[in-house]
């Protein structure tokens, strides 16, 4: 059952690639952009991606859509910010600093080790 689905996905992908190539090659050379939509709704972009384009596709707090046009290739990319926000994992009071800084429990552990207290991971907590 998986085999026919894999073939269908492969045939669809190749068909879309051919459609994109034909769509762009029909245009005069100076009007070819190599990005847009094929079959009226499938986005494509074959320009070389830069850092800003990648960030705006995969981590964009200003776009509420979970699926956004891909930064390179055919199809869609997942905006992880919107996905995590929709799932309720991100909260307005959480900033990027929270992801980069250690939690209070880690700070306490580091402080106790710096003071010379030796704790075993298997010993019970006080």
MIDOSE-1310 file (N, C-alpha, C; in nm, 2 decimals, decimal comma, always signed):
residues 126
xxxx	+0,08/-0,12/+0,00/+0,00/+0,00/+0,00/+0,09/+0,13/+0,00; +0,20/+0,12/+0,07/+0,29/+0,24/+0,08/+0,35/+0,26/-0,06; +0,37/+0,15/-0,13/+0,44/+0,16/-0,26/+0,37/+0,25/-0,36; +0,24/+0,23/-0,37/+0,16/+0,31/-0,47/+0,16/+0,45/-0,43
xxxx	+0,15/+0,48/-0,29/+0,15/+0,62/-0,25/+0,28/+0,69/-0,28; +0,39/+0,62/-0,25/+0,52/+0,67/-0,28/+0,54/+0,70/-0,43; +0,49/+0,62/-0,51/+0,49/+0,64/-0,66/+0,41/+0,76/-0,70; +0,29/+0,77/-0,63/+0,20/+0,88/-0,66/+0,27/+1,02/-0,62
xxxx	+0,33/+1,02/-0,51/+0,40/+1,14/-0,46/+0,52/+1,17/-0,56; +0,59/+1,07/-0,60/+0,70/+1,09/-0,69/+0,65/+1,15/-0,83; +0,55/+1,09/-0,88/+0,50/+1,13/-1,01/+0,44/+1,27/-1,00; +0,37/+1,30/-0,89/+0,32/+1,44/-0,87/+0,43/+1,54/-0,86
xxxx	+0,54/+1,51/-0,79/+0,65/+1,60/-0,78/+0,72/+1,62/-0,91; +0,75/+1,52/-0,98/+0,81/+1,53/-1,11/+0,72/+1,61/-1,21; +0,59/+1,58/-1,21/+0,50/+1,66/-1,29/+0,50/+1,81/-1,26; +0,50/+1,84/-1,13/+0,50/+1,98/-1,09/+0,63/+2,05/-1,13
xxxx	+0,75/+1,98/-1,12/+0,87/+2,03/-1,17/+0,87/+2,06/-1,32; +0,82/+1,97/-1,39/+0,81/+1,99/-1,54/+0,72/+2,11/-1,57; +0,61/+2,12/-1,50/+0,52/+2,23/-1,52/+0,58/+2,36/-1,49; +0,66/+2,37/-1,38/+0,73/+2,49/-1,34/+0,83/+2,52/-1,45
xxxx	+0,91/+2,43/-1,50/+1,01/+2,45/-1,60/+0,94/+2,50/-1,73; +0,84/+2,44/-1,77/+0,77/+2,48/-1,89/+0,71/+2,62/-1,87; +0,65/+2,65/-1,76/+0,59/+2,78/-1,73/+0,69/+2,89/-1,74; +0,81/+2,86/-1,68/+0,92/+2,97/-1,68/+0,98/+2,98/-1,82
xxxx	+1,00/+2,87/-1,88/+1,07/+2,87/-2,01/+0,98/+2,93/-2,12; +0,85/+2,93/-2,10/+0,76/+3,00/-2,20/+0,78/+3,15/-2,20; +0,82/+3,20/-2,09/+0,84/+3,35/-2,08/+0,97/+3,39/-2,15; +0,97/+3,52/-2,19/+1,10/+3,57/-2,24/+1,21/+3,57/-2,13
xxxx	+1,33/+3,55/-2,17/+1,44/+3,53/-2,07/+1,44/+3,64/-1,97; +1,42/+3,77/-2,01/+1,43/+3,88/-1,91/+1,31/+3,88/-1,82; +1,20/+3,81/-1,84/+1,09/+3,80/-1,75/+1,08/+3,68/-1,67; +1,18/+3,59/-1,68/+1,18/+3,47/-1,60/+1,22/+3,51/-1,45
xxxx	+1,13/+3,47/-1,36/+1,16/+3,50/-1,22/+1,20/+3,37/-1,14; +1,15/+3,26/-1,18/+1,18/+3,13/-1,11/+1,12/+3,13/-0,97; +1,01/+3,20/-0,95/+0,93/+3,19/-0,83/+0,78/+3,23/-0,87; +0,69/+3,17/-0,79/+0,55/+3,20/-0,82/+0,46/+3,08/-0,78
xxxx	+0,36/+3,06/-0,86/+0,27/+2,94/-0,83/+0,25/+2,86/-0,96; +0,24/+2,73/-0,94/+0,21/+2,64/-1,05/+0,08/+2,57/-1,02; +0,00/+2,54/-1,12/-0,13/+2,48/-1,10/-0,22/+2,57/-1,01; -0,20/+2,70/-1,02/-0,28/+2,80/-0,95/-0,26/+2,81/-0,80
xxxx	-0,21/+2,71/-0,73/-0,20/+2,72/-0,58/-0,07/+2,66/-0,52; +0,01/+2,59/-0,60/+0,13/+2,53/-0,54/+0,25/+2,63/-0,56; +0,30/+2,68/-0,44/+0,41/+2,78/-0,46/+0,54/+2,71/-0,49; +0,62/+2,79/-0,57/+0,76/+2,74/-0,60/+0,86/+2,86/-0,59
xxxx	+0,98/+2,83/-0,56/+1,08/+2,93/-0,55/+1,22/+2,87/-0,58; +1,28/+2,90/-0,69/+1,41/+2,84/-0,72/+1,52/+2,94/-0,72; +1,50/+3,05/-0,65/+1,60/+3,15/-0,62/+1,69/+3,10/-0,51; +1,82/+3,14/-0,51/+1,91/+3,10/-0,40/+1,86/+3,17/-0,27
xxxx	+1,83/+3,09/-0,17/+1,78/+3,15/-0,04/+1,88/+3,22/+0,04; +1,84/+3,32/+0,11/+1,93/+3,39/+0,20/+1,88/+3,37/+0,34; +1,95/+3,42/+0,44/+1,92/+3,39/+0,58/+1,79/+3,45/+0,62; +1,75/+3,57/+0,57/+1,63/+3,63/+0,61/+1,51/+3,55/+0,55
xxxx	+1,52/+3,50/+0,43/+1,42/+3,42/+0,37/+1,39/+3,29/+0,44; +1,50/+3,23/+0,49/+1,49/+3,10/+0,56/+1,42/+3,13/+0,70; +1,46/+3,23/+0,77/+1,40/+3,27/+0,89/+1,25/+3,31/+0,88; +1,22/+3,38/+0,78/+1,08/+3,42/+0,76/+0,99/+3,30/+0,72
xxxx	+1,05/+3,20/+0,67/+0,97/+3,08/+0,63/+0,95/+2,99/+0,75; +1,06/+2,97/+0,83/+1,05/+2,86/+0,93/+1,03/+2,92/+1,08; +1,06/+3,05/+1,10/+1,04/+3,10/+1,24/+1,00/+3,25/+1,22; +0,87/+3,27/+1,20/+0,82/+3,41/+1,17/+0,70/+3,44/+1,26
xxxx	+0,73/+3,52/+1,37/+0,62/+3,55/+1,46/+0,52/+3,65/+1,41; +0,55/+3,71/+1,29/+0,46/+3,81/+1,23/+0,36/+3,75/+1,13; +0,37/+3,62/+1,11/+0,28/+3,55/+1,02/+0,22/+3,44/+1,09; +0,08/+3,44/+1,10/+0,01/+3,34/+1,18/-0,02/+3,21/+1,10
xxxx	+0,03/+3,20/+0,98/+0,00/+3,08/+0,90/+0,11/+2,97/+0,94; +0,06/+2,85/+0,96/+0,15/+2,74/+0,99/+0,22/+2,69/+0,86; +0,15/+2,68/+0,75/+0,21/+2,65/+0,62/+0,23/+2,77/+0,54; +0,35/+2,80/+0,50/+0,39/+2,92/+0,42/+0,46/+2,87/+0,30
xxxx	+0,47/+2,95/+0,19/+0,54/+2,91/+0,07/+0,69/+2,87/+0,11; +0,74/+2,77/+0,04/+0,87/+2,72/+0,07/+0,98/+2,83/+0,03; +1,09/+2,82/+0,10/+1,20/+2,91/+0,07/+1,28/+2,87/-0,05; +1,28/+2,74/-0,08/+1,35/+2,69/-0,19/+1,29/+2,56/-0,24
xxxx	+1,24/+2,55/-0,36/+1,18/+2,43/-0,41/+1,03/+2,45/-0,44; +0,96/+2,34/-0,43/+0,81/+2,34/-0,46/+0,74/+2,30/-0,33; +0,63/+2,37/-0,30/+0,55/+2,33/-0,19/+0,55/+2,44/-0,08; +0,53/+2,38/+0,04/+0,52/+2,47/+0,16/+0,62/+2,44/+0,27
xxxx	+0,65/+2,53/+0,35/+0,73/+2,51/+0,47/+0,65/+2,53/+0,59; +0,70/+2,48/+0,70/+0,63/+2,49/+0,83/+0,69/+2,61/+0,91; +0,60/+2,70/+0,94/+0,64/+2,82/+1,03/+0,62/+2,77/+1,17; +0,74/+2,73/+1,23/+0,73/+2,66/+1,36/+0,69/+2,76/+1,47
xxxx	+0,71/+2,89/+1,45/+0,66/+2,98/+1,55/+0,50/+2,97/+1,56; +0,44/+2,98/+1,44/+0,29/+2,97/+1,44/+0,24/+2,84/+1,49; +0,31/+2,73/+1,46/+0,27/+2,60/+1,50/+0,28/+2,59/+1,65; +0,39/+2,63/+1,71/+0,41/+2,62/+1,86/+0,31/+2,72/+1,93
xxxx	+0,29/+2,83/+1,87/+0,19/+2,93/+1,92/+0,05/+2,87/+1,92; +0,01/+2,81/+1,81/-0,12/+2,74/+1,80/-0,14/+2,63/+1,90; -0,03/+2,56/+1,93/-0,03/+2,45/+2,02/-0,03/+2,50/+2,17; -0,01/+2,63/+2,19/-0,01/+2,69/+2,32/+0,12/+2,67/+2,39
xxxx	+0,23/+2,63/+2,32/+0,36/+2,61/+2,38/+0,43/+2,75/+2,40; +0,41/+2,84/+2,31/+0,47/+2,97/+2,32/+0,37/+3,06/+2,40; +0,43/+3,14/+2,49/+0,34/+3,23/+2,56/+0,40/+3,37/+2,54; +0,31/+3,48/+2,55/+0,36/+3,61/+2,53/+0,48/+3,65/+2,62
xxxx	+0,48/+3,59/+2,74/+0,59/+3,63/+2,84/+0,72/+3,56/+2,81; +0,72/+3,47/+2,71/+0,84/+3,39/+2,68/+0,92/+3,47/+2,57; +1,04/+3,49/+2,59/+1,12/+3,56/+2,49/+1,23/+3,46/+2,44; +1,31/+3,51/+2,34/+1,42/+3,43/+2,30/+1,52/+3,40/+2,41
xxxx	+1,53/+3,49/+2,50/+1,62/+3,48/+2,61/+1,59/+3,35/+2,69; +1,47/+3,32/+2,71/+1,43/+3,20/+2,78/+1,48/+3,07/+2,72; +1,50/+3,07/+2,59/+1,55/+2,96/+2,52/+1,71/+2,95/+2,54; +1,77/+3,07/+2,56/+1,91/+3,07/+2,56/+1,97/+3,07/+2,70
xxxx	+1,89/+3,11/+2,80/+1,93/+3,12/+2,94/+1,89/+2,99/+3,02; +1,97/+2,95/+3,12/+1,94/+2,83/+3,19/+1,82/+2,86/+3,29; +1,74/+2,76/+3,32/+1,63/+2,77/+3,41/+1,68/+2,79/+3,55; +1,59/+2,83/+3,64/+1,62/+2,85/+3,78/+1,68/+2,73/+3,85
xxxx	+1,63/+2,61/+3,82/+1,68/+2,49/+3,88/+1,82/+2,46/+3,83; +1,85/+2,49/+3,71/+1,99/+2,47/+3,65/+2,08/+2,57/+3,72; +2,03/+2,70/+3,74/+2,12/+2,80/+3,80/+2,15/+2,76/+3,95; +2,05/+2,70/+4,02/+2,07/+2,66/+4,16/+2,17/+2,54/+4,16
xxxx	+2,16/+2,45/+4,07/+2,25/+2,34/+4,06/+2,39/+2,38/+4,04; +2,41/+2,48/+3,94/+2,54/+2,53/+3,91/+2,60/+2,61/+4,03; +2,51/+2,68/+4,10/+2,56/+2,76/+4,22/+2,60/+2,66/+4,33; +2,53/+2,56/+4,35/+2,56/+2,46/+4,46/+2,70/+2,39/+4,42
xxxx	+2,72/+2,36/+4,30/+2,84/+2,30/+4,26/+2,96/+2,39/+4,27; +2,93/+2,52/+4,24/+3,04/+2,62/+4,26/+3,08/+2,64/+4,40; +2,98/+2,62/+4,49/+3,01/+2,64/+4,64/+3,08/+2,52/+4,70; +3,10/+2,41/+4,62/+3,17/+2,29/+4,66/+3,08/+2,18/+4,71
xxxx	+2,95/+2,20/+4,70/+2,85/+2,09/+4,74/+2,85/+1,99/+4,63; +2,87/+1,87/+4,67/+2,88/+1,76/+4,57/+2,74/+1,69/+4,58; +2,67/+1,68/+4,47/+2,54/+1,61/+4,47/+2,55/+1,50/+4,37; +2,49/+1,39/+4,41/+2,48/+1,27/+4,32/+2,35/+1,28/+4,24
xxxx	+2,34/+1,24/+4,12/+2,21/+1,24/+4,05/+2,12/+1,14/+4,11; +2,17/+1,04/+4,19/+2,08/+0,94/+4,25/+2,04/+0,97/+4,39; +2,10/+1,07/+4,45/+2,07/+1,10/+4,59/+1,94/+1,18/+4,59; +1,86/+1,16/+4,70/+1,73/+1,23/+4,71/+1,75/+1,38/+4,72
xx	+1,66/+1,46/+4,67/+1,66/+1,60/+4,68/+1,62/+1,64/+4,82; +1,68/+1,75/+4,88/+1,64/+1,79/+5,02/+1,50/+1,86/+5,01
